[in-house]
């Protein structure tokens, strides 16, 4: 059997990847801690404020509509 030592993404402990049934975590506890982070929306993708861009697009559409009416 292969033996690869990896670091648990939660507790940073080194463990044999193929001996853990909770891969990529070292234990059920670490797996559940990670799941809790997801359920509590602790992991988020940063999003820049697009409100200004939306306003600019709406303004351009409005100007185009006004120009088309003339």
DSSP file (Angstrom, degrees, kcal/mol; ACC not computed):
  #  RESIDUE AA STRUCTURE BP1 BP2  ACC     N-H-->O    O-->H-N    N-H-->O    O-->H-N    TCO  KAPPA ALPHA  PHI   PSI    X-CA   Y-CA   Z-CA
    1    1 A X              0   0    0      0, 0.0     2,-0.0     0, 0.0    17,-0.0   0.000 360.0 360.0 360.0 142.1    0.0    0.0    0.0
    2    2 A X        -     0   0    0      1,-0.0     2,-0.5    16,-0.0    16,-0.1  -0.318 360.0-152.9 -67.1 152.0    1.2    3.5   -0.8
    3    3 A X        +     0   0    0     14,-0.1     2,-0.5    15,-0.1    13,-0.0  -0.944  20.0 168.0-132.1 112.6    2.2    5.7    2.0
    4    4 A X        -     0   0    0     -2,-0.5    13,-3.2     2,-0.0     2,-0.6  -0.990  23.2-147.2-126.2 126.0    1.9    9.5    1.6
    5    5 A X  E     +A   16   0A   0     -2,-0.5     2,-0.3    11,-0.2    11,-0.2  -0.823  27.3 168.2 -95.0 125.7    2.3   11.9    4.5
    6    6 A X  E     -A   15   0A   0      9,-2.6     9,-2.4    -2,-0.6     2,-0.5  -0.811  34.4-109.2-129.1 169.6    0.1   15.0    4.2
    7    7 A X  E     -A   14   0A   0     -2,-0.3     7,-0.2     7,-0.2     2,-0.2  -0.879  32.3-117.1-104.6 132.0   -0.9   17.8    6.5
    8    8 A X     >  -     0   0    0      5,-2.6     4,-1.5    -2,-0.5    17,-0.2  -0.474  17.9-139.4 -64.5 129.9   -4.5   18.1    7.7
    9    9 A X  T  4 S+     0   0    0     15,-0.5    -1,-0.2    -2,-0.2    16,-0.1   0.695  97.5  41.8 -67.0 -16.5   -6.0   21.3    6.4
   10   10 A X  T  4 S+     0   0    0      3,-0.1    -1,-0.1     1,-0.0    15,-0.1   0.922 130.4  15.3 -94.4 -58.5   -7.7   21.9    9.7
   11   11 A X  T  4 S-     0   0    0      2,-0.1    -2,-0.1     0, 0.0     3,-0.1   0.535  90.3-129.2 -99.0  -7.3   -5.3   21.1   12.6
   12   12 A X     <  +     0   0    0     -4,-1.5     2,-0.3     1,-0.2    -3,-0.1   0.625  55.9 148.0  68.7  15.9   -2.0   21.0   10.5
   13   13 A X        -     0   0    0     -6,-0.1    -5,-2.6     1,-0.1     2,-0.3  -0.599  49.3-120.9 -79.3 141.3   -1.1   17.6   11.9
   14   14 A X  E     +A    7   0A   0     -2,-0.3     2,-0.3    -7,-0.2    -7,-0.2  -0.643  43.5 159.9 -81.0 138.9    0.9   15.2    9.6
   15   15 A X  E     -A    6   0A   0     -9,-2.4    -9,-2.6    -2,-0.3     2,-0.6  -0.980  48.5 -89.3-153.9 162.2   -0.8   11.9    8.9
   16   16 A X  E >>  -A    5   0A   0     -2,-0.3     3,-1.1   -11,-0.2     4,-0.7  -0.668  34.9-148.6 -77.4 117.0   -0.7    9.1    6.4
   17   17 A X  G >4 S+     0   0    0    -13,-3.2     3,-0.8    -2,-0.6     6,-0.2   0.877  93.0  47.3 -56.0 -45.0   -3.2   10.0    3.7
   18   18 A X  G 34 S+     0   0    0    -14,-0.3    -1,-0.3     1,-0.2   -15,-0.1   0.626 105.4  59.2 -78.4 -12.6   -4.3    6.5    2.8
   19   19 A X  G <4 S+     0   0    0     -3,-1.1     2,-0.5     3,-0.0    -1,-0.2   0.608  89.7  85.4 -90.3 -10.6   -4.8    5.4    6.5
   20   20 A X    X<  -     0   0    0     -3,-0.8     3,-0.6    -4,-0.7     7,-0.1  -0.770  56.5-165.4 -93.8 130.4   -7.4    8.0    7.2
   21   21 A X  T 3  S+     0   0    0     -2,-0.5    -1,-0.1     1,-0.2     5,-0.1   0.478  89.4  63.2 -86.4  -2.4  -11.0    7.3    6.3
   22   22 A X  T >  S-     0   0    0      3,-0.4     3,-2.5     4,-0.1     5,-0.2   0.012  93.0-159.2-109.1  26.3  -11.7   11.1    6.7
   23   23 A X  T <  S+     0   0    0     -3,-0.6     3,-0.1     1,-0.4   -15,-0.0  -0.149  70.9  24.5 -50.3 140.2   -9.5   12.2    3.8
   24   24 A X  T 3  S+     0   0    0    -17,-0.1   -15,-0.5    -7,-0.0    -1,-0.4  -0.938 122.4  65.5 -87.3  13.8   -8.3   14.9    3.4
   25   25 A X  S <  S-     0   0    0     -3,-2.5    -3,-0.4   -17,-0.2     3,-0.1  -0.597  76.1-133.0 -96.5 159.2   -8.7   15.4    7.1
   26   26 A X  S    S+     0   0    0     -2,-0.2     2,-0.3     1,-0.1    -5,-0.2   0.735  83.7   8.7 -82.2 -22.1   -6.8   13.4    9.8
   27   27 A X  S  > S-     0   0    0     -5,-0.2     4,-1.8    -7,-0.1     5,-0.1  -0.942  75.3-103.7-151.3 168.7   -9.9   12.7   11.9
   28   28 A X  H  > S+     0   0    0     -2,-0.3     4,-2.6     1,-0.2     5,-0.2   0.876 118.2  59.3 -64.2 -36.9  -13.7   12.9   12.1
   29   29 A X  H  > S+     0   0    0      1,-0.2     4,-2.3     2,-0.2    -1,-0.2   0.941 106.4  45.8 -57.4 -49.5  -13.3   15.9   14.4
   30   30 A X  H  > S+     0   0    0      1,-0.2     4,-2.0     2,-0.2    -1,-0.2   0.878 112.1  52.2 -63.1 -37.4  -11.4   17.9   11.8
   31   31 A X  H  X S+     0   0    0     -4,-1.8     4,-2.2     1,-0.2    -1,-0.2   0.911 111.5  46.3 -64.0 -42.4  -13.9   16.9    9.1
   32   32 A X  H  X S+     0   0    0     -4,-2.6     4,-2.5     2,-0.2    -2,-0.2   0.846 108.6  55.0 -71.1 -34.1  -16.8   18.1   11.2
   33   33 A X  H  X S+     0   0    0     -4,-2.3     4,-1.7    -5,-0.2    -1,-0.2   0.929 110.7  46.3 -62.2 -44.0  -15.1   21.4   12.1
   34   34 A X  H  X S+     0   0    0     -4,-2.0     4,-1.9     2,-0.2    -2,-0.2   0.914 111.0  51.7 -64.1 -43.5  -14.6   22.1    8.4
   35   35 A X  H  X S+     0   0    0     -4,-2.2     4,-2.6     1,-0.2    -1,-0.2   0.905 107.3  53.9 -60.1 -41.4  -18.3   21.1    7.7
   36   36 A X  H  X S+     0   0    0     -4,-2.5     4,-2.2     1,-0.2    -1,-0.2   0.874 104.8  54.3 -60.7 -37.6  -19.3   23.5   10.5
   37   37 A X  H  <>S+     0   0    0     -4,-1.7     5,-3.6     2,-0.2     6,-0.6   0.919 110.5  46.3 -61.8 -43.1  -17.4   26.3    8.8
   38   38 A X  H ><5S+     0   0    0     -4,-1.9     3,-1.3     3,-0.2    -2,-0.2   0.927 113.2  48.4 -64.8 -44.4  -19.3   25.7    5.5
   39   39 A X  H 3<5S+     0   0    0     -4,-2.6    -1,-0.2     1,-0.3    -2,-0.2   0.834 111.9  48.7 -68.2 -32.2  -22.7   25.5    7.2
   40   40 A X  T 3<5S-     0   0    0     -4,-2.2    -1,-0.3    -5,-0.2    -2,-0.2   0.346 115.4-117.3 -85.7   6.4  -22.0   28.7    9.2
   41   41 A X  T < 5 +     0   0    0     -3,-1.3    -3,-0.2    -5,-0.1    -2,-0.1   0.858  67.4 145.5  57.7  38.6  -20.9   30.4    5.9
   42   42 A X      < +     0   0    0     -5,-3.6     2,-0.6    -6,-0.2    -4,-0.2   0.742  55.9  68.5 -74.9 -24.7  -17.5   30.9    7.4
   43   43 A X        +     0   0    0     -6,-0.6     2,-0.4    -5,-0.1    -1,-0.1  -0.867  69.3 168.5 -97.6 122.6  -15.9   30.3    4.0
   44   44 A X        -     0   0    0     -2,-0.6     2,-0.6     3,-0.0    -2,-0.0  -0.977  35.9-127.2-135.7 148.4  -16.7   33.1    1.6
   45   45 A X        -     0   0    0     -2,-0.4     2,-0.1     1,-0.0    -2,-0.0  -0.830  37.6-117.3 -90.7 124.6  -15.5   34.2   -1.8
   46   46 A X        -     0   0    0     -2,-0.6     2,-0.4     1,-0.0    -1,-0.0  -0.407  33.2-166.8 -65.1 136.0  -14.4   37.9   -1.7
   47   47 A X        -     0   0    0     -2,-0.1     2,-0.1     0, 0.0    -1,-0.0  -0.986  15.0-132.5-126.9 130.8  -16.5   40.0   -4.0
   48   48 A X        -     0   0    0     -2,-0.4     2,-0.5     1,-0.1     0, 0.0  -0.480  40.2 -91.0 -78.0 155.4  -15.8   43.5   -5.0
   49   49 A X        +     0   0    0      1,-0.2     4,-0.2    -2,-0.1     3,-0.2  -0.525  44.7 176.9 -68.5 115.9  -18.5   46.1   -4.8
   50   50 A X     >  +     0   0    0     -2,-0.5     4,-2.6     1,-0.2     5,-0.2   0.347  52.6 100.7-102.5   4.9  -20.2   46.1   -8.2
   51   51 A X  H  > S+     0   0    0      1,-0.2     4,-2.4     2,-0.2     5,-0.2   0.908  82.4  50.3 -58.4 -43.7  -22.9   48.6   -7.3
   52   52 A X  H  > S+     0   0    0      1,-0.2     4,-2.2     2,-0.2    -1,-0.2   0.901 110.9  49.2 -62.5 -40.5  -21.0   51.4   -9.0
   53   53 A X  H  > S+     0   0    0     -4,-0.2     4,-2.3     2,-0.2    -1,-0.2   0.911 110.5  50.6 -64.7 -41.7  -20.6   49.3  -12.2
   54   54 A X  H  X S+     0   0    0     -4,-2.6     4,-2.5     1,-0.2    -2,-0.2   0.907 110.1  50.3 -62.1 -41.5  -24.3   48.4  -12.2
   55   55 A X  H  X S+     0   0    0     -4,-2.4     4,-2.3     1,-0.2    -1,-0.2   0.907 110.3  49.9 -63.5 -41.5  -25.2   52.1  -11.8
   56   56 A X  H  X S+     0   0    0     -4,-2.2     4,-2.3     2,-0.2    -2,-0.2   0.905 111.0  49.0 -64.1 -41.5  -23.0   53.0  -14.7
   57   57 A X  H  X S+     0   0    0     -4,-2.3     4,-2.3     2,-0.2    -2,-0.2   0.924 111.4  49.3 -64.4 -44.8  -24.5   50.3  -16.9
   58   58 A X  H  X S+     0   0    0     -4,-2.5     4,-2.4     1,-0.2    -1,-0.2   0.897 110.6  51.1 -61.8 -40.1  -28.0   51.4  -16.1
   59   59 A X  H  X S+     0   0    0     -4,-2.3     4,-2.5     2,-0.2    -1,-0.2   0.906 109.8  49.4 -63.5 -42.2  -27.1   55.0  -16.9
   60   60 A X  H  X S+     0   0    0     -4,-2.3     4,-2.4     2,-0.2    -2,-0.2   0.902 111.4  49.1 -63.9 -41.1  -25.7   54.0  -20.3
   61   61 A X  H  X S+     0   0    0     -4,-2.3     4,-2.7     2,-0.2    -2,-0.2   0.918 111.0  50.3 -63.5 -43.1  -28.8   52.0  -21.1
   62   62 A X  H  X S+     0   0    0     -4,-2.4     4,-2.2     1,-0.2    -2,-0.2   0.919 111.4  48.0 -61.8 -44.2  -31.0   55.0  -20.1
   63   63 A X  H  X S+     0   0    0     -4,-2.5     4,-2.3     2,-0.2    -1,-0.2   0.897 111.3  50.6 -63.3 -40.3  -28.9   57.3  -22.3
   64   64 A X  H  X S+     0   0    0     -4,-2.4     4,-2.4     2,-0.2    -2,-0.2   0.926 110.0  49.9 -64.4 -43.7  -29.1   54.9  -25.2
   65   65 A X  H  X S+     0   0    0     -4,-2.7     4,-1.5     1,-0.2    -1,-0.2   0.903 111.2  49.3 -61.1 -40.7  -32.9   54.6  -24.8
   66   66 A X  H  X S+     0   0    0     -4,-2.2     4,-0.9     1,-0.2    -1,-0.2   0.893 111.7  48.7 -65.1 -40.1  -33.2   58.4  -24.8
   67   67 A X  H  < S+     0   0    0     -4,-2.3     3,-0.3     1,-0.2    -2,-0.2   0.862 108.8  53.3 -67.3 -36.2  -31.1   58.8  -27.9
   68   68 A X  H  < S+     0   0    0     -4,-2.4    -1,-0.2     1,-0.2    -2,-0.2   0.824 104.5  55.7 -67.7 -30.9  -33.1   56.1  -29.7
   69   69 A X  H  <        0   0    0     -4,-1.5    -1,-0.2     1,-0.2    -2,-0.2   0.766 360.0 360.0 -72.8 -25.3  -36.3   58.0  -29.0
   70   70 A X     <        0   0    0     -4,-0.9    -1,-0.2    -3,-0.3    -2,-0.2   0.484 360.0 360.0 -78.2 360.0  -35.0   61.2  -30.6
